Amino acid sequence: MTFAPRREPLAKLPTPLLDLPRLSTVLDGPRLLIKRDDLGGFALGGNKVRKLEFFLADAREAGADVLVTCGGVQSNHCRVTAAAAARAGMRCVLVLSGTAPGRFIGNLFLDQLFGAELHFVETREERAPRMEALAAECATKGLRPYVIPLGGSTPLGAYAYVEAVKEFAQQCRLLSMPISTIVHASSSGGTQAGLVVGCLAEELPTRVVGISADEKKDDLTRMVNDIAQALAERSGLPAPRKDQIEVLDDYVGNGYGVPTDASEEATRLFARLEGIVLDSTYTAKAAAGLIDLVRRGRFKRDEMVCFWHTGGNISPA
Ligand SMILES: *Cc1c(COP(=O)(O)O)cnc(C)c1O
């Protein structure tokens, strides 16, 4: 059987691939570019829009009428799932870990605005069992639930980033030379798995460096590898070697969503030099990693390096 998952268009594609001229000059290193998946064109954009295109199509094929997923209280994935469900005329059930704040701001406000049903649990470990319980409850009411695991980081979700690399490879053809490295924020592993398999499939000479937003290097490397191997096996696309999955966990600081001095500096530099907004949980830390690698001389001046902006522009205090 051939692997050709359907997608239901949500995003505005292709997202722009642009130069970062002023940041490149200030850092005085390689030529820096940015792939703007923050401008995904649906529900405030971000990497989850690409993934939802495939989950939504799969849910429709399964005859589903409820999307069930989970994340942290300010999850971008939950925000995009809620919006996708609204657009598809489906219900949405979200399991959010962390305490429900007194006032719903940021993504939590949007989840509610998009009409999702919200369930709060205290710990991350409670999320998956609670999703299963709520899905079972939906089924007893005669509904047809479709469960999307955390971050949409399944082989299907990762496949969205294989498709994204096809788009990127087309854009790269217009450049004078290949991009040596993609740097991006990595957390549940699906985006990185798709980027790595996609670069192999397109035969790009491009390394992918995932900057962890929370997980330890070894854990995230294993998560990315598991998804990439499963995707390769299912699709017949090339499987990465272990050394092709590069994760850095040096920029997490005091944990998920907690800003660091470096992430705040990165946010200021992107804002004031390029007019681009980063979020404190993911992209500010990935940008801090990129800036640090440039300052440490890890790239040659005649290289081109792409910061893949995965979105998440809402950073409520
Ligand atoms: C979810 C998310 C990521 C991480 O993507 P994964 O596929 O979970 O690794 C990075 N950046 C932003 C803004 C996100 O919302």
PDBQT file of the ligand as one rigid body, heavy atoms in Angstrom, charges set to zero:
ROOT
HETATM    1  C1  LIG A 401       4.710  22.557  19.605  1.00  0.00    +0.000 C 
HETATM    2  C2  LIG A 401       5.707  23.614  19.294  1.00  0.00    +0.000 A 
HETATM    3  C3  LIG A 401       7.049  23.307  19.023  1.00  0.00    +0.000 A 
HETATM    4  C4  LIG A 401       7.607  21.921  19.117  1.00  0.00    +0.000 C 
HETATM    5  O1  LIG A 401       7.154  21.080  18.093  1.00  0.00    +0.000 OA
HETATM    6  P1  LIG A 401       7.183  19.511  18.335  1.00  0.00    +0.000 P 
HETATM    7  O2  LIG A 401       6.729  18.914  17.085  1.00  0.00    +0.000 OA
HETATM    8  O3  LIG A 401       6.267  19.262  19.506  1.00  0.00    +0.000 OA
HETATM    9  O4  LIG A 401       8.586  19.139  18.724  1.00  0.00    +0.000 OA
HETATM   10  C5  LIG A 401       7.916  24.330  18.682  1.00  0.00    +0.000 A 
HETATM   11  N1  LIG A 401       7.482  25.603  18.620  1.00  0.00    +0.000 NA
HETATM   12  C6  LIG A 401       6.214  25.942  18.876  1.00  0.00    +0.000 A 
HETATM   13  C7  LIG A 401       5.837  27.369  18.807  1.00  0.00    +0.000 C 
HETATM   14  C8  LIG A 401       5.274  24.970  19.220  1.00  0.00    +0.000 A 
HETATM   15  O5  LIG A 401       4.013  25.319  19.488  1.00  0.00    +0.000 OA
ENDROOT
TORSDOF 0
